[in-house]
């Protein structure tokens, strides 16, 4: 996976997540914390 593809996917998923947070039932703070934890788990699994 190239660097450009990684940046593209990051921007794309950020946009999707932003749209989902607009319709998410709970406070976006909790979703943000959950997504940070999930991201860390995914990063450490790939290493």
C-alpha positions, 0 to 999 in steps of 0.5 A: 500500500502506497503512502498516497493510498493511505492518505486517501483512505484516511481522508475518506474514512474520516469523512464517513465517520464525520457523517456517521457521528451526525446521526449517531445516538450518543455524544460524539465524545464517546464515539471519538474515544471508542474510535481512538481505542479501536484505531490503536488496537488495529495499528498494533495488530498489524505490526 
